[in-house]
Amino acid sequence: MPHHPIQPLARALRRGLFVSVLATVPLVPTLVQAQESAGEALRQYNIPAGSLDQALNRFASASGILLSVDASLTSGKRSPGLQGRYATGPGLERLLAGSGLVAMQAGSGWSVQALAGDGAVQLGATQISAQQHQENAWGPVDGIVATRSATGSKTDAALVEIPQTINVISAAEIKARGAQSVTQALLYTPGMSAGGFSDRVKLFDEPTSRGFSPTPLYLDGLHLPYGGGSTGGALQIEPYSLERIEVLKGPASVLYGHNQPGGIVNMVSKRPSETPVRQVVLEAGTYEHKSAAIDLSGPLDDQGQFFYRLTGRLKDEQGEIDYFENRRQFIAPSLTWRPNDDTSLTLFAQYQKDKGLPEAQGLPASGTVWRNPNGKIDRDVFIGEPGVNKYNREQFAFGYELSHRLNDTWTLKQNARYAEVDDRYVAPLHGYRFVANPATGAMDQRYLQRFGVDWRQNNKVIGVDNIAQAEFTTGEFSHTLIVGLDYYHFNSRFLGLYDRTAPIIDLFNPVYGQPLNFGQPYRWDNTITQTGLYVQDQIKWDKWALVLGGRYDWANVVNKAPLSDDRTSSKDQAFTGRAGLVYLFDNGLAPFISYSESFLPLSGTDVNHKPFDPSTGNQYEVGVKYQPPGQESFVQVSVYQLDQENILTANPPSNFSSQSGAMRSRGVEFEAKAVLNDSWDVVASAARNDIKYTKDNEGREGRHPAGISPLTAALWVNYTVIGDTPLAGLGAGLGARYTRSSMGDYVAGAFTVPSYTVYDASLSYDLGASALKLKGVKLAMNVQNLANKTYVSQCTSDLDCYYGEGRTVVSSLTYDW
C-alpha cells in the first residue's frame, strides 16, 4: 500500500486548531494502547535504531497518521527502532521508549508530549488536526492548498521536499473559478501563459511554460498524443474528470523522457474512492451554455475489495464569435480491486466526442492592436465560412495501474495506457495578406486573402512505465529509491488538403457563401519510439533532503511522406541528469537548489541529409518553499536560468534548416496559496520572464519570441460567511489577471502588444450551511472578464493577433448526497 512520508513534526498537518492547555494531566504510557480503536489492522514496520526524528518520520509515512510534535522535544534523541507488526499506539510507544516522551491520540491525529518527573504529561501548545484523511499525492486535495505531489518524483512526496518548482491546481480551485478547460484552470499559475488560438477557440490546450511552447501534457504520468501546433491531433482532457493539475517547471526528462525544457503539465484523474462520492452538477450560462455532469464512486462489496468510479459530462455551448458552437460527450469509468493491503489494480477508460463549428480568429494587427483606416475589427467577427467550418474529434483511452508490495522494502508498480485521437478540422483560416478592395482597387486594409485547410489526423500512443520502489535506511540516511523502465510509442498520420487561393473576405462587412476548392494534398506518417531506463534516490538525513537522478534513453524517429515515398529516420541516445538539495527548517521554510536536464529528438535532415541531433536543455534553479506548521498555506519563490541548444534555424541560401539556434530563459516566480481562516482563501502569483534567442540565423538573435509576456501577475480572493447568521454559506470571489505588453512579429516590423488587466468574479451559496439547511446543495455563478474588456491577448505576427475572451457567465447547481 502507498507510503505517505511526512515532514518532521507538524509539517504534514493541513488544517490546524491551536489549543493551549495550562494544566498537566496524569497519564502513563500504557494508556496509549487503550486509545486504539477496536479491531485496528496491524502494520508491518522495519525501522532501524537511530535518530528519533527520522524514526517518527518513517513511522508516520508507513502508517499514514497525522503526527504533531515540538522539534525541541526530539532534538538529539535516539529511538530503539521498531521491527514487526504493530497497531499505531503500541508502535509509537516502542519508538519512544526511553526518550521521556509519550504519544497521545487527539481527534484524527497524534501528538508527542514530554513526561514530567512524576510521570504526568506536560502539555504545551500543540496543533490538532480536524482532517480525517491524510492527503495522497495521487488523490484529491482538501481545499486549494496541496502539500504532496508525485509529478516531481513519481513517489508520494511532500512538496517542500522536492527541489524544483511544482504548482498544484486542485479540483476545488478549478470549481471555485469555474474553469471550463485545463487552459482556463492555469490562468492563475505563475510562469504559464495560454493566450492566442488555444485560449480563444478552446479546441486544444497548448500552454506555454517559462517561455517555451507547447508544454507537454501528461495524464496520470503518461504522455498524451500531440499533433503539433494548430493542425489538431491532440486529446483535450475534460477538467471535471480531474482531481488536480500539476505543473512541474523546468526540464523533466529524467523521469519522463523526451520533452521541451520549460516543464510539463500532469493531470491527475479521479479514481475509485473508499469514501462514497455522489454528485450531480447542472450548468447554464451566456452564449447558450448548457451542461450536465455526474460523478459517482464508492465500494462495490462489503469486504472493501472492489471500488468503482463513473464520471461523465454532456455540454453544449456557443460563443461570442459569430456562428461558433461546440458540443461534448464524455464518460470515464474505472474499477479498483484491492485483494489485500499489499496489492492494488485499477482498470480505467475514457471516451470523449467533440463536435463543433470553430473559428481560428487570427486577425491583423491593423484593426486590433493599432488603428485601421476602416475602424476597429469587431471581437465577434467570423472570418470563416458557416457552411464549411467544422471540427470533429473522437478520442478514447484505456489502461491499468498495478501496484504490489513485495515486502517491507520493495514495491513494484506498472502503469500502462493506450490513447487515440481522430479529428478533422475544416476552415478558411485567417488571412495571410491584405488584398486590394475589389470595388475600388485600393489597398485600404479591408479585404483579407484567406487560406483554406481540410486537416484530418489520427494520433495514437502506447505508454508503459515500470517502477521498482525501495524504502530503506543506511545508517542515519533514509532512502526512497526508484528504478524505472518506460516505453513510449507514438504514431501520427496526417492528411491535409489546401485551398491557397480561398475567397477573400471583408473584415468589416463579411459576406459568406463563396465556394472553396480543396486540393494540393499533403501527408505524413511519423513514428517516435523511445525506451528509457532511469534511477532516482530521495535521501533524507536530519533536516536535509537530497534528490539524485539519472536516465538513459534510446529514441528512434521515422518520418514518412507517402505522396513522394520519402522516408527519413534517426536513432538517438541521450543521458540526462538531475540533482537537488533542500533544507527543512522547523518553522516551515525550505530553501532549495537544483539542476536538471532535458532532450528532445527532432525530425528532418540538414543540407547534407544528415538527421538532426536532439535538442538539449538544462536549468539551474534556486528557491525557497514555505509551509508554516499548523497552517493551511503554501508559498514558493524561485529564480531560474534555462537554456536550450540545438534549435533549428534557417540555413540560407538553401531551403534546409541548420541546428545552430539557441534560447535562454531567465526569471523569477512567486506563488502563494492560503486558507487564512474558515472564511478567507487567497491565491496570488507573479512571474518575471526574460526569454530571448541567443543564437539564430534569421535575424532574431537577442530578440524576444513573439507572444511571450515578460511579466504576469494574478490574485484571487474568496470570502465565505460562516457562523450563526442569516447569510451563512454565502461566498464571493474576486480575481485579477495582469499581463504586461509583449512583442508581436519578431523578424520584420516588430511591434508591441499592449498590457492588459482582466477581472474575474464568483458568487456561491452553500444551502447546507444556510438557514434552509438543504444539505449537499450548492449554487454558484462564475464570471470571466467581469468588465467585458476588449483586449488583444497575443500576436505571433502582424496577421496573427488574437482577442482575449469577453465576458462569460456560467451558473451552476451542485448536489452531493
C-alpha positions in Angstrom: 0.0 0.0 0.0 1.2 3.5 -0.6 3.5 5.3 1.8 2.9 8.8 2.9 6.2 10.3 4.2 5.7 13.5 6.1 7.9 16.3 7.3 9.2 16.1 10.8 6.9 17.5 13.4 3.8 19.2 12.3 4.6 20.0 8.7 2.2 17.3 7.5 -0.8 18.9 9.2 -3.1 20.5 6.7 -5.7 22.2 8.8 -5.0 23.1 12.4 -6.8 24.2 15.6 -4.5 25.9 18.1 -5.1 24.6 21.6 -3.3 25.8 24.7 -3.6 23.6 27.8 -2.1 25.0 31.0 -2.8 22.1 33.3 -1.0 18.8 33.4 -2.9 15.6 33.0 -1.6 12.4 34.8 -1.1 9.7 32.2 1.1 6.6 31.9 2.4 5.4 28.6 0.4 2.2 28.7 -2.8 4.3 28.3 -1.8 4.9 24.7 -2.9 1.4 23.9 -6.3 2.0 25.3 -6.8 4.8 22.8 -6.5 2.4 19.9 -9.8 1.8 18.1 -11.1 -1.8 18.3 -10.0 -4.0 15.6 -7.3 -1.8 14.1 -5.3 -3.5 11.5 -1.7 -4.3 12.4 1.0 -3.0 10.1 4.5 -4.3 9.4 7.4 -2.0 10.3 11.1 -2.2 9.7 12.5 1.0 11.3 16.1 0.7 12.4 17.5 2.3 15.6 18.7 5.8 15.1 17.5 9.4 15.1 14.2 9.7 16.9 13.1 12.4 14.4 13.8 10.2 11.5 12.2 7.2 13.2 9.0 9.2 13.7 9.1 10.3 10.1 9.3 6.8 8.8 6.5 5.6 11.2 4.2 8.3 10.1 5.0 7.6 6.5 4.2 3.9 6.8 1.1 4.3 9.0 -0.4 7.3 7.2 -1.2 9.1 10.5 -1.1 12.8 11.2 1.7 13.4 13.8 2.5 16.6 15.6 5.4 17.3 17.9 7.6 20.2 19.0 11.0 19.9 17.4 12.8 20.7 20.6 11.4 17.5 22.2 13.1 15.2 19.7 16.3 17.1 19.1 19.3 14.9 19.7 17.3 11.9 20.9 17.5 8.4 19.6 15.0 5.6 19.1 15.5 1.9 19.6 13.6 1.4 16.3 10.7 -0.9 15.5 10.6 -4.3 13.9 7.4 -6.4 13.5 3.6 -5.9 13.2 2.0 -3.2 15.5 -1.0 -1.1 15.8 -0.4 2.7 15.9 -0.3 3.2 19.7 1.9 0.3 20.7 4.2 1.1 17.7 4.7 4.7 18.8 5.2 3.5 22.4 8.1 1.3 21.4 9.7 4.0 19.2 9.6 6.5 22.1 10.9 4.0 24.7 13.5 5.7 26.9 13.0 9.1 25.4 10.9 10.6 28.2 8.2 11.2 25.6 4.7 9.8 25.1 2.2 9.7 22.2 -1.3 10.9 22.7 -4.2 10.5 20.3 -6.3 13.6 19.7 -9.1 13.5 17.2 -7.8 12.0 14.0 -4.2 12.9 14.7 -1.5 12.1 17.2 0.9 14.3 19.2 4.1 13.6 21.1 4.4 15.2 24.5 7.0 15.2 27.3 6.7 13.3 30.6 7.3 15.1 33.8 9.4 13.5 36.6 6.2 12.2 38.3 5.0 10.5 35.1 2.5 13.2 34.2 2.3 14.5 30.7 3.5 18.1 30.2 1.1 19.5 27.6 2.3 22.6 25.7 0.8 24.4 22.8 0.1 21.9 20.1 -1.8 21.5 16.9 -4.6 19.1 16.5 -5.9 18.3 13.0 -9.5 18.1 12.2 -8.8 16.4 8.9 -9.9 12.8 8.6 -7.5 11.5 5.9 -4.0 12.5 5.1 -3.5 13.8 1.5 -2.3 11.3 -1.0 -0.2 12.5 -4.0 -2.5 10.7 -6.4 -5.7 11.6 -4.7 -7.9 14.7 -4.0 -6.7 17.9 -2.3 -8.8 19.0 0.7 -9.4 22.6 -0.5 -6.9 24.7 -2.5 -3.6 24.0 -0.7 -1.8 20.8 -1.8 1.1 19.5 0.3 2.0 16.4 -1.6 2.8 15.6 -5.2 4.0 12.6 -7.3 4.7 14.6 -10.5 8.2 15.7 -9.4 9.4 12.4 -8.1 7.0 9.6 -9.1 6.7 8.9 -5.4 4.2 10.1 -2.8 6.4 13.1 -1.6 5.9 16.3 0.3 6.0 19.3 -1.9 8.6 21.0 0.3 11.0 18.1 -0.1 11.1 18.3 -4.0 13.9 20.7 -5.1 12.0 22.0 -8.1 9.0 24.3 -8.5 5.7 22.4 -8.7 2.4 24.3 -9.0 -0.8 22.3 -8.0 -4.3 23.4 -9.0 -6.8 21.3 -7.1 -10.3 20.3 -8.2 -11.7 22.7 -5.6 -9.8 25.6 -7.2 -10.9 24.6 -10.7 -14.5 24.6 -9.5 -14.2 27.9 -7.5 -13.1 29.8 -10.6 -15.4 27.9 -12.9 -12.7 26.8 -15.3 -14.2 25.1 -18.4 -10.8 23.9 -19.7 -7.3 23.0 -18.5 -6.1 26.2 -20.2 -8.5 28.3 -18.1 -7.5 26.4 -14.9 -3.9 27.5 -15.5 -4.6 31.2 -15.8 -3.6 32.0 -12.2 -0.4 29.9 -12.3 2.9 31.8 -12.4 5.0 31.4 -15.5 2.2 29.9 -17.6 0.5 31.7 -20.5 -2.4 30.4 -22.5 -3.4 33.2 -24.9 -3.9 33.1 -28.6 -5.6 30.3 -30.6 -6.0 27.7 -27.9 -7.4 30.2 -25.3 -9.9 31.7 -27.7 -11.1 28.7 -29.7 -10.8 26.2 -26.9 -10.1 23.2 -29.2 -6.7 22.4 -27.7 -4.8 23.1 -24.5 -1.3 24.4 -25.5 0.1 26.3 -22.6 3.5 28.0 -22.5 5.8 27.4 -19.5 8.7 29.7 -18.7 8.6 30.9 -22.3 8.7 27.5 -24.0 5.8 26.2 -26.0 4.0 23.9 -26.2 4.2 22.5 -22.7 3.9 18.7 -23.0 0.7 17.3 -21.5 0.6 14.2 -19.3 -2.4 12.3 -17.9 -1.6 10.3 -14.7 2.1 10.4 -15.5 1.9 9.1 -19.1 2.4 11.2 -22.2 -0.7 12.3 -24.3 -0.7 12.4 -28.1 0.0 15.7 -29.6 -0.2 16.6 -33.3 2.0 19.7 -33.4 0.5 23.2 -33.3 -2.9 24.1 -34.7 -3.1 21.1 -37.1 -5.0 19.3 -34.4 -4.5 15.7 -33.3 -4.4 16.4 -29.6 -6.6 15.0 -26.8 -8.3 17.6 -24.8 -8.9 16.4 -21.2 -12.2 17.3 -19.6 -11.4 19.2 -16.4 -14.4 17.8 -14.5 -12.6 14.4 -14.6 -9.5 15.6 -12.7 -8.6 15.6 -9.1 -5.7 18.0 -9.7 -3.5 19.6 -12.3 0.2 19.8 -11.5 2.9 21.8 -13.3 6.5 20.7 -13.0 8.7 23.7 -14.0 11.9 23.1 -16.0 13.4 20.0 -17.6 11.7 16.8 -16.7 13.5 14.2 -18.9 15.0 12.2 -16.1 11.5 11.0 -15.1 9.6 11.4 -18.3 11.9 11.1 -21.3 11.9 13.5 -24.3 10.4 16.9 -23.5 10.6 20.6 -24.1 12.8 22.2 -21.3 10.1 24.5 -20.0 8.3 21.8 -18.0 5.3 19.5 -18.1 1.6 19.6 -17.1 0.5 16.4 -15.5 -3.2 15.9 -14.9 -4.4 13.5 -12.2 -7.6 11.7 -12.9 -10.4 10.9 -10.5 -10.1 7.3 -9.3 -12.3 5.0 -7.3 -12.7 6.1 -3.7 -13.3 4.2 -0.5 -15.4 7.2 0.6 -18.7 7.3 -1.3 -19.0 10.1 -3.9 -22.4 11.0 -5.3 -22.6 14.3 -7.2 -24.6 15.9 -10.0 -23.8 19.3 -11.5 -26.1 21.3 -13.8 -24.9 24.5 -15.6 -26.3 27.2 -17.7 -24.7 30.4 -18.9 -24.2 33.0 -21.6 -24.0 32.0 -25.3 -26.5 29.2 -24.6 -24.0 27.3 -22.4 -25.7 24.1 -21.1 -24.0 21.3 -19.2 -24.9 18.3 -17.0 -22.2 16.2 -15.2 -22.2 13.3 -12.8 -19.6 11.8 -10.5 -20.3 8.5 -8.6 -17.8 6.4 -6.6 -17.6 4.1 -3.7 -17.2 0.4 -2.6 -19.0 -2.4 -4.5 -18.7 -5.1 -1.8 -18.9 -5.4 2.0 -15.4 -6.7 2.2 -13.9 -3.5 0.7 -12.0 -5.2 -2.1 -13.8 -3.6 -5.1 -14.4 0.1 -5.7 -15.8 2.0 -8.7 -16.0 5.4 -10.2 -18.1 6.8 -13.0 -17.6 10.4 -14.2 -19.5 11.9 -17.2 -20.5 15.1 -18.7 -22.6 16.5 -21.6 -22.0 20.0 -22.8 -23.5 22.3 -25.5 -22.4 25.9 -26.0 -22.0 28.7 -28.4 -19.5 31.5 -28.2 -19.1 35.3 -28.7 -17.6 34.8 -32.1 -20.4 34.6 -34.6 -21.5 31.0 -35.6 -19.2 29.4 -33.1 -20.6 26.3 -31.4 -19.3 23.2 -29.5 -20.8 20.0 -28.2 -19.2 17.4 -26.0 -20.0 13.9 -24.7 -17.7 12.5 -22.1 -17.7 9.4 -19.9 -14.9 7.8 -17.8 -15.5 4.5 -15.8 -12.8 2.9 -13.6 -12.6 0.0 -11.2 -10.2 -0.8 -8.4 -9.5 -4.2 -6.9 -7.6 -4.5 -3.6 -7.5 -8.1 -2.6 -5.2 -7.2 0.4 -3.2 -4.3 1.8 -0.2 -5.1 -0.5 -1.9 -5.3 -3.9 -4.0 -2.8 -5.9 -5.2 -3.0 -9.5 -7.1 -0.2 -11.2 -8.7 -0.5 -14.7 -9.8 2.7 -16.3 -11.1 4.0 -19.6 -12.5 7.3 -21.0 -14.3 8.3 -24.2 -14.9 11.8 -25.5 -16.6 13.1 -28.6 -16.5 16.8 -29.6 -18.3 18.3 -32.5 -18.4 22.0 -33.3 -18.1 24.9 -35.6 -14.9 26.7 -34.6 -13.2 29.9 -35.8 -9.4 30.3 -35.6 -9.9 34.1 -35.3 -6.3 35.1 -36.2 -6.7 38.8 -37.2 -4.4 41.5 -38.5 -2.7 43.8 -36.0 -4.2 46.6 -38.1 -7.6 47.0 -36.6 -6.9 45.1 -33.4 -3.6 46.4 -32.0 -3.3 49.6 -33.9 -5.7 51.8 -35.9 -7.1 50.6 -39.2 -8.5 53.2 -41.7 -11.8 51.4 -41.6 -12.1 51.3 -37.8 -11.8 48.6 -35.2 -12.3 45.0 -36.2 -15.2 43.5 -34.1 -14.3 41.0 -31.4 -17.1 38.7 -32.6 -16.2 38.8 -36.3 -16.3 35.4 -38.1 -13.9 35.2 -41.0 -14.6 31.6 -41.9 -17.5 30.0 -43.7 -20.5 28.9 -41.7 -21.3 26.1 -44.1 -17.7 24.9 -44.3 -16.1 25.4 -40.9 -16.2 22.3 -38.6 -14.2 20.5 -36.0 -15.0 16.9 -35.1 -12.9 14.9 -32.6 -13.2 11.4 -31.2 -10.8 10.3 -28.5 -10.5 7.4 -26.1 -8.0 5.9 -23.7 -7.9 2.8 -21.6 -5.3 1.1 -19.4 -4.4 0.0 -15.9 -2.4 0.8 -12.8 -0.9 -2.1 -10.8 0.9 -1.9 -7.5 2.2 -4.8 -5.4 4.3 -4.5 -2.2 6.7 -7.5 -2.1 8.0 -6.9 1.4 8.9 -4.1 3.8 11.4 -2.6 1.4 10.2 -3.2 -2.2 7.1 -2.2 -4.1 6.5 -2.9 -7.8 4.3 -0.7 -10.0 3.3 -0.8 -13.6 1.2 1.9 -15.4 0.1 1.3 -18.9 -2.3 3.2 -21.3 -3.3 3.2 -24.9 -4.8 6.5 -26.2 -6.0 7.6 -29.6 -7.5 10.7 -31.1 -9.1 11.0 -34.5 -10.1 14.5 -35.6 -10.9 16.7 -38.6 -10.6 20.4 -38.9 -12.0 22.3 -41.9 -11.9 26.1 -42.3 -10.7 29.0 -44.4 -8.1 30.0 -41.9 -7.1 33.6 -41.0 -5.7 35.6 -43.9 -2.0 35.7 -44.8 -2.1 39.0 -46.6 -4.2 42.1 -47.3 -5.5 42.4 -50.9 -6.9 45.3 -52.9 -10.6 46.3 -52.5 -12.3 44.6 -55.4 -14.7 47.6 -55.8 -12.1 50.4 -55.8 -8.7 48.7 -56.4 -7.3 50.5 -53.4 -5.2 48.8 -50.7 -7.4 50.0 -47.9 -6.6 47.2 -45.4 -10.2 46.0 -45.6 -10.0 42.7 -47.5 -8.0 39.7 -46.5 -6.8 36.8 -48.5 -7.7 33.6 -46.7 -6.1 30.2 -46.6 -8.3 27.1 -46.7 -7.4 23.9 -44.9 -9.0 20.5 -44.5 -6.9 18.6 -41.9 -7.5 15.0 -40.9 -5.3 13.5 -38.3 -5.1 10.2 -36.4 -2.7 10.0 -33.4 -2.1 7.1 -31.1 0.3 6.5 -28.2 1.2 3.4 -26.1 2.9 4.2 -22.9 4.1 1.7 -20.2 6.0 2.7 -17.1 7.5 0.1 -14.8 8.8 1.1 -11.4 10.5 -0.7 -8.6 10.5 1.4 -5.4 12.5 0.6 -2.3 12.4 2.3 1.1 15.3 1.6 3.4 18.0 3.1 5.6 21.7 3.2 5.6 23.0 4.4 8.9 21.4 7.8 9.5 20.2 8.1 6.0 16.7 7.1 4.8 16.2 6.4 1.2 13.2 6.2 -1.2 14.8 4.7 -4.3 13.1 4.1 -7.6 14.4 2.2 -10.6 12.2 2.6 -13.7 12.0 1.3 -17.3 9.4 3.0 -19.5 8.4 2.6 -23.2 6.7 5.1 -25.4 5.4 4.5 -29.0 3.7 7.4 -30.8 2.3 7.4 -34.3 0.8 10.4 -36.2 -0.9 10.2 -39.5 -2.0 13.3 -41.3 -3.8 14.2 -44.5 -4.1 17.9 -45.4 -6.0 19.4 -48.3 -5.5 23.1 -49.0 -7.0 26.0 -50.9 -4.3 28.6 -51.2 -6.5 31.0 -53.1 -9.6 30.8 -50.9 -12.1 33.6 -51.4 -11.2 36.9 -49.9 -13.3 38.4 -47.1 -14.3 41.8 -45.9 -13.2 42.1 -42.3 -15.7 44.9 -41.6 -18.7 43.5 -43.5 -18.1 39.8 -44.1 -20.2 38.1 -46.8 -20.3 34.3 -46.7 -21.2 31.5 -49.1 -18.3 31.6 -51.6 -17.1 28.1 -52.5 -13.7 26.6 -51.6 -11.7 24.3 -53.7 -9.6 22.0 -51.6 -6.7 20.3 -53.4 -2.9 20.1 -53.1 -2.8 17.1 -50.6 -0.1 16.8 -48.1 0.5 13.6 -46.0 2.8 12.5 -43.3 3.2 9.3 -41.3 5.6 9.8 -38.4 6.6 7.4 -35.6 8.6 8.0 -32.4 9.7 5.1 -30.3 11.5 5.6 -27.0 12.8 3.4 -24.3 14.2 4.9 -21.1 16.0 3.5 -18.1 16.1 5.7 -15.0 17.1 5.7 -11.4 16.3 8.2 -8.7 17.1 8.3 -5.0 15.4 10.6 -2.5 17.7 10.7 0.5 16.8 12.2 3.9 19.2 12.9 6.7 18.3 15.0 9.7 16.8 18.2 8.1 18.3 17.6 4.7 16.5 16.2 1.6 18.6 15.3 -1.4 17.3 14.1 -4.8 19.6 12.5 -7.3 18.5 11.1 -10.6 19.8 9.9 -14.0 18.3 8.4 -17.1 19.5 6.9 -20.4 17.2 7.0 -23.4 17.1 5.2 -26.8 14.9 7.0 -29.3 14.0 6.1 -32.8 12.2 8.6 -35.2 10.8 7.6 -38.5 9.2 10.2 -40.8 7.4 9.1 -44.0 6.0 11.3 -46.8 3.6 8.8 -48.5 2.9 11.0 -51.5 6.5 11.3 -52.5 7.6 7.9 -51.0 10.3 9.7 -49.0 11.5 8.3 -45.7 13.9 9.6 -43.2 14.9 8.1 -39.8 17.2 8.8 -37.0 18.3 6.9 -33.9 19.4 8.9 -30.9 20.7 8.1 -27.4 20.9 10.6 -24.6 21.8 10.7 -20.9 20.0 13.3 -18.7 20.6 14.0 -15.1 19.0 15.8 -12.1 20.2 16.8 -8.7 18.7 18.9 -6.0 19.0 19.7 -2.3 16.5 21.0 0.3 17.0 22.1 3.9 13.9 21.8 6.1 13.7 24.4 8.9 11.5 23.7 11.8 9.5 26.9 11.1 8.4 25.5 7.7 11.0 27.3 5.5 12.6 25.0 2.9 15.3 26.6 0.7 16.4 24.5 -2.3 18.8 24.4 -5.2 18.6 22.2 -8.2 19.9 21.3 -11.7 18.0 19.4 -14.3 18.4 18.4 -18.0 16.1 17.6 -21.0 16.4 16.3 -24.5 14.0 16.4 -27.5 14.5 14.4 -30.7 14.0 16.4 -33.9 12.7 15.2 -37.3 14.2 16.1 -40.6 17.7 16.4 -42.1 20.2 19.2 -42.8 21.5 20.3 -46.2 23.8 17.2 -46.2 20.9 14.9 -45.5 22.2 14.2 -42.0 19.5 13.7 -39.4 19.4 16.3 -36.7 20.7 15.7 -33.2 18.3 16.0 -30.3 17.7 19.5 -28.9 19.0 19.7 -25.3 18.1 21.8 -22.3 19.3 22.5 -18.8 18.1 24.5 -15.9 19.6 25.9 -12.7 17.1 26.9 -10.1 17.3 28.3 -6.6 14.3 29.0 -4.4 12.5 28.6 -1.1 9.3 27.0 -0.2 7.3 27.8 3.0 4.7 25.6 4.6 4.0 27.0 8.1 3.3 24.3 10.6 -0.3 24.1 11.7 -1.5 26.4 8.9 -3.1 25.6 5.6 -0.8 27.6 3.3 2.0 27.1 0.9 4.3 29.7 -0.5 7.2 29.3 -3.0 9.6 31.6 -4.7 12.2 30.6 -7.3 14.9 32.1 -9.5 16.0 30.1 -12.6 18.1 30.1 -15.8 17.0 27.8 -18.6 19.0 27.1 -21.8 18.0 25.2 -24.9 20.6 24.3 -27.5 20.5 22.7 -31.0 17.3 24.6 -32.0 16.5 24.5 -35.8 17.1 27.8 -37.6 17.4 28.9 -41.3 20.4 28.0 -43.3 20.5 30.4 -46.3 20.7 30.2 -49.2 19.4 26.6 -49.0 15.9 25.6 -48.1 17.2 23.4 -45.3 17.5 24.2 -41.7 20.6 24.1 -39.6 20.9 23.2 -35.9 22.7 26.3 -34.7 19.9 28.1 -32.8 19.7 28.6 -29.0 17.4 30.2 -26.5 17.8 31.4 -22.9 15.1 32.0 -20.3 15.8 33.7 -17.0 13.2 34.6 -14.5 11.7 34.6 -11.0 8.3 33.2 -10.0 6.2 33.6 -6.9 3.1 31.7 -5.8 1.1 31.7 -2.5 -2.0 29.8 -1.6 -3.5 30.1 1.8 -6.7 29.4 3.7 -6.4 32.3 6.2 -9.3 31.1 8.3 -12.7 29.4 7.7 -13.8 32.5 5.7 -10.9 33.7 3.6 -9.0 31.9 0.8 -6.2 33.6 -1.2 -4.3 32.6 -4.3 -1.5 35.0 -5.5 1.1 34.6 -8.2 3.6 36.6 -10.2 6.3 35.8 -12.8 9.1 37.8 -14.4 10.4 36.0 -17.5 13.2 37.2 -19.9 13.5 34.8 -22.8 15.5 35.6 -25.9 17.2 34.0 -28.8 20.9 33.7 -28.0 21.8 32.2 -31.4 19.9 32.5 -34.7 20.3 32.7 -38.4 17.0 34.5 -39.1 17.7 37.9 -37.5 16.2 37.0 -34.2 19.4 36.9 -32.1 18.9 39.0 -29.0 15.2 39.3 -29.6 12.3 38.0 -27.5 9.9 35.4 -29.0 6.6 36.8 -30.2 3.6 36.5 -27.9 5.5 35.9 -24.6 4.8 38.5 -21.9 7.8 39.4 -19.7 5.6 40.0 -16.6 2.4 38.4 -15.4 0.6 38.5 -12.1 -2.7 37.3 -10.6 -4.7 37.5 -7.4 -7.8 35.6 -6.4 -9.5 36.3 -3.0 -12.6 34.4 -1.8 -14.7 35.1 1.2 -17.4 32.8 2.8 -19.8 33.8 5.5 -19.8 31.4 8.4 -21.4 31.3 11.8 -24.9 31.6 13.1 -26.1 34.4 10.7 -28.8 34.7 8.1 -26.1 34.9 5.4 -24.2 31.8 6.5 -23.0 29.8 3.5 -22.8 32.8 1.1 -19.5 33.3 -0.6 -17.9 35.8 -3.1 -14.7 35.7 -5.0 -12.8 38.3 -7.0 -9.8 37.9 -9.2 -7.4 40.0 -11.3 -5.0 38.9 -14.0 -2.3 41.3 -15.3 -0.2 40.7 -18.4 2.5 43.2 -19.4 3.0 44.2 -23.1 4.6 41.5 -25.3 6.3 41.6 -28.7 4.5 40.9 -32.0 6.2 39.9 -35.2 9.9 39.2 -34.2 11.6 39.4 -37.6 10.2 42.3 -39.8 8.4 45.3 -38.4 8.4 44.2 -34.7 5.6 45.9 -32.7 4.3 45.9 -29.1 1.0 44.3 -27.9 -0.4 46.5 -25.1 -0.6 45.4 -21.5 -4.0 44.4 -20.1 -5.7 43.5 -16.8 -8.8 41.2 -16.7 -11.1 40.8 -13.7 -13.0 37.6 -12.8 -15.6 37.0 -10.1 -17.8 34.4 -8.4 -20.8 34.1 -6.1 -21.6 30.9 -4.3 -24.2 29.8 -1.8 -23.9 26.6 0.3 -27.5 25.9 1.2 -26.5 23.3 3.6 -24.8 25.9 5.8 -27.6 28.4 5.4 -30.8 28.7 7.4 -32.5 26.5 4.8 -30.3 23.5 5.8 -30.5 21.9 2.4 -27.6 19.5 2.9 -25.5 19.0 -0.2 -27.0 21.7 -2.3 -24.7 24.5 -3.6 -25.4 27.3 -6.1 -22.6 29.2 -7.9 -22.1 31.8 -10.5 -18.7 32.4 -12.2 -17.8 35.4 -14.4 -14.8 35.6 -16.7 -13.7 39.1 -17.8 -16.1 40.8 -15.5 -15.7 44.2 -17.1 -16.1 42.7 -20.6 -12.7 44.3 -21.6 -11.7 44.2 -25.2 -8.0 43.4 -25.5 -5.5 41.5 -27.7 -4.0 38.6 -25.7 -1.3 37.7 -28.1 0.2 38.4 -31.6 2.6 36.0 -33.3 2.9 38.1 -36.4 1.2 41.2 -37.8 -1.5 39.0 -39.3 -1.9 36.6 -36.3 -3.4 38.6 -33.4 -6.0 37.1 -31.1 -8.6 38.9 -29.0 -9.0 37.7 -25.4 -12.3 36.2 -24.4 -15.0 38.6 -23.5 -17.4 38.4 -20.6 -18.8 34.9 -20.0 -21.2 33.9 -17.1 -21.9 30.3 -16.0 -24.3 29.5 -13.2 -24.3 26.0 -11.6 -26.3 23.9 -9.2 -24.3 21.1 -7.5 -26.0 18.4 -5.4 -23.9 16.0 -3.3 -25.7 13.2 -1.4 
